[in-house]
Amino acid sequence: MLLTTTPTVEGHPIQNYLGLVCGEVISGVDFVKDFAAGMRNFFGGRSASYENELTDARAQAIEELVQRAEQMGANAVVGIDVDYEVLGQGGNMMMVTVSGTAVML
C-alpha cells in the first residue's frame, strides 16, 4: 500500500478514485504519564511518555486507514492528512485521525 500526503503519485496515474478513507484512534493518558509530563513542563525538556503515546496512536490510526483502504480494493492512499486533538474533561484523552483518498494506481 502506497501512502502519500501528495494528491498524486509521480509516474503512476490514478486509474480509479475509490473514496474517502479514515483511521481514528482515541488514546487515554494515564496518571503516571501525566505526572511525568507535568514534571517535564515544570523543569523543561521533552516528554518521552507523551511522544511515545503520540507515535503509537499515529501508527495505529495509519494501520486502520490501510486496512480500510484494502477493504475498498485500493493499492494507494493519496492526500493523507493527520490531525491531533485533545479530548476529555481534564484533557487526558488524545485523538489522532488520519484521512485520505483511496485510489487504484
C-alpha positions as CSV (number, residue, x, y, z in Angstrom):
1,M,0.0,0.0,0.0
2,L,1.5,3.3,-1.1
3,L,0.7,6.2,1.3
4,T,1.4,9.8,0.4
5,T,0.4,13.3,1.5
6,T,0.6,14.5,-2.1
7,P,-2.5,14.4,-4.3
8,T,-0.8,12.3,-7.0
9,V,2.0,9.8,-7.3
10,E,4.6,10.9,-9.9
11,G,4.8,8.4,-12.7
12,H,1.7,6.4,-11.6
13,P,-1.5,7.8,-13.0
14,I,-4.6,7.3,-10.8
15,Q,-6.9,4.8,-12.6
16,N,-9.8,4.9,-10.1
17,Y,-10.8,7.0,-7.1
18,L,-12.5,4.8,-4.6
19,G,-13.4,7.4,-1.9
20,L,-12.5,8.9,1.4
21,V,-10.8,6.6,3.9
22,C,-10.1,7.3,7.5
23,G,-8.4,5.9,10.6
24,E,-9.1,7.1,14.1
25,V,-7.6,6.3,17.5
26,I,-8.5,7.8,20.9
27,S,-6.0,7.1,23.5
28,G,-6.1,7.8,27.2
29,V,-3.1,9.2,29.0
30,D,-2.7,7.6,32.4
31,F,-1.7,9.3,35.7
32,V,1.9,8.3,35.6
33,K,2.4,9.7,32.1
34,D,0.5,12.8,33.1
35,F,2.7,13.3,36.3
36,A,5.9,12.7,34.4
37,A,4.8,15.2,31.7
38,G,3.9,17.7,34.4
39,M,7.4,17.4,35.8
40,R,8.9,18.0,32.3
41,N,6.7,21.0,31.9
42,F,8.0,22.4,35.2
43,F,11.7,21.7,34.8
44,G,11.8,21.8,31.0
45,G,12.6,19.3,28.3
46,R,10.7,16.8,26.2
47,S,8.1,14.4,27.4
48,A,9.1,11.0,26.1
49,S,6.0,9.4,27.5
50,Y,3.7,11.7,25.6
51,E,5.8,11.5,22.5
52,N,5.7,7.6,22.6
53,E,1.9,7.7,23.1
54,L,1.5,10.1,20.2
55,T,3.8,8.0,17.9
56,D,1.9,4.8,18.8
57,A,-1.5,6.4,18.3
58,R,-0.5,7.8,14.9
59,A,0.8,4.3,13.8
60,Q,-2.4,2.7,14.9
61,A,-4.5,5.2,13.0
62,I,-2.4,4.8,9.9
63,E,-2.8,1.0,10.1
64,E,-6.5,1.3,10.4
65,L,-6.6,3.6,7.4
66,V,-4.6,1.0,5.4
67,Q,-6.9,-1.8,6.4
68,R,-10.0,0.2,5.4
69,A,-8.4,1.2,2.0
70,E,-7.5,-2.5,1.3
71,Q,-11.2,-3.4,2.0
72,M,-12.1,-0.9,-0.6
73,G,-9.7,-2.5,-3.1
74,A,-7.2,0.3,-3.1
75,N,-3.5,0.0,-3.6
76,A,-2.7,3.5,-2.5
77,V,-4.0,6.4,-0.4
78,V,-3.2,9.9,-1.6
79,G,-3.7,13.3,0.0
80,I,-3.2,12.0,3.5
81,D,-3.8,14.4,6.4
82,V,-3.0,13.7,10.0
83,D,-4.8,15.6,12.8
84,Y,-4.5,15.6,16.5
85,E,-7.0,16.7,19.2
86,V,-7.1,16.7,23.0
87,L,-10.3,15.4,24.4
88,G,-11.8,14.7,27.8
89,Q,-12.8,16.8,30.8
90,G,-9.2,17.1,32.0
91,G,-7.6,17.0,28.5
92,N,-6.3,13.4,29.3
93,M,-7.5,11.8,26.1
94,M,-5.8,12.2,22.7
95,M,-7.4,11.7,19.4
96,V,-5.4,11.0,16.2
97,T,-7.3,11.0,12.9
98,V,-5.8,10.1,9.5
99,S,-7.7,10.6,6.3
100,G,-7.0,10.5,2.6
101,T,-8.4,9.3,-0.7
102,A,-8.3,5.6,-1.5
103,V,-7.2,5.0,-5.1
104,M,-6.1,2.4,-7.6
105,L,-2.9,3.2,-9.5
